[in-house]
Amino acid sequence: MNANAATQSRPATCNGVDVDALFGTIQAIKQDPAIAEFRFRATNRWLGGDSNLTTVTGFYGARQEQVHARPFEMECGEPPVLLGRDAGANPVEFLLNALIGCLTTTMVFHAAARNIAIEAVDSELEGDIDLRGFLGISRDVRKGYREVRVKMRVKSKGSPAVLRELAQYSPVFDVVSRALPVNVEVETT
Amino acid sequence: MNANAATQSRPATCNGVDVDALFGTIQAIKQDPAIAEFRFRATNRWLGGDSNLTTVTGFYGARQEQVHARPFEMECGEPPVLLGRDAGANPVEFLLNALIGCLTTTMVFHAAARNIAIEAVDSELEGDIDLRGFLGISRDVRKGYREVRVKMRVKSKGSPAVLRELAQYSPVFDVVSRALPVNVEVETT
């Protein structure tokens, strides 16, 4: 985000994001890059069979320990066809959530910094896995997703190409797209 | 998993996993690899600012559409230091959940197939991100995690080296470890 684009005339908030605070953060980081060093953490406990529970309580960032408003719990399960009791989304579905959640937040924040108003974002995504990799049936088959496709429908006057470019600052997109093809389509209405 | 290792004397369940069903699945896939083709899906709606909601209702696998027992919802947020209202774990924390949930389930299932009893698994993990990448302050800084470290404490008579190897059949580990160094330590008690 280019803080030089900031002017006194920009709105204080855009897309529900405090733009003044955002540019303030960017300026602070430029003066002290250590502020940008974050360490996210989680703990997990196996609950038996296909079920396990992750808890997130805090992280390190902006030069100090940070505590979330409340602990966040995430329960992983597996559906019956994968021999589970379906008590929660499975880990590869949680990966899709991480990806689309990150693309959405990233698009919204970067658009706010450029004063591009967004009224709505609705997305769908899907990923293909051949479970012969996971099961160890074939060494030639990769264990994880081989491809993920994302469609984002954005209610905005912004250009689809620009919005797509902004979304791809996403940290989770960075991770997943280094590992496999992630096709992101952005359509505006 | 090696179905040839199956014997009539193996227990019907191990680690809460139906081992007969597991070997049945493996045999079925060997005869018809199309059974192993899965397509996982999610939808997401932006809720304003830092908040968005993913819903997972079903997927395709084992040659048919599959519906979860109930829809699973996952709400992403951001903490105040990242300009959010902290209504949910943030996407990079959800990525840690996907990773440790998948490593845990994978270890437990593969151990069950080898009749390695596991009594407990407790894990912690952390990942390092320099937010200058996400913010577009520096092109030389990667946007996502640069490293993730995982510690799994397993109550089992299995060998830590074998349990670690089994965990690494994990589909989410496959994705993340193709993108960045993921150091997995397994300790048994």
Interface residues (C-beta under 8 A of the other chain):
Chain A: M1 N2 N15 G16 V17 D18 A21 L22 T25 I26 I29 K30 P33 A36 E37 F38 R39 F40 R41 A42 T43 N44 R45 W46 G48 G49 D50 N52 T54 V56 F59 G61 A62 Q66 H68 A69 R70 F72 M74 C76 E78 P79 V81 L82 L83 D86 G88 A89 N90 P91 V92 E93 F94 L95 L96 N97 A98 L99 I100 G101 C102 T104 T105 T106 V108 F109 H110 I118 A120 V121 D122 S123 E124 L125 E126 G127 D128 I129 D130 L131 R132 G133 F134 L135 G136 I137 R142 K143 G144 Y145 Y169 S170 P171 V172 F173 D174 V175 V176 R178 A179 L180
Chain B: M1 N2 N15 G16 V17 D18 A21 L22 T25 I26 I29 K30 P33 A36 E37 F38 R39 F40 R41 A42 T43 N44 R45 W46 G48 G49 D50 N52 T54 V56 F59 G61 A62 Q66 H68 A69 R70 F72 M74 C76 E78 P79 V81 L82 L83 D86 G88 A89 N90 P91 V92 E93 F94 L95 L96 N97 A98 L99 I100 G101 C102 T104 T105 T106 V108 F109 H110 I118 A120 V121 D122 S123 E124 L125 E126 G127 D128 I129 D130 L131 R132 G133 F134 L135 G136 I137 R142 K143 G144 Y145 Y169 S170 P171 V172 F173 D174 V175 V176 R178 A179 L180
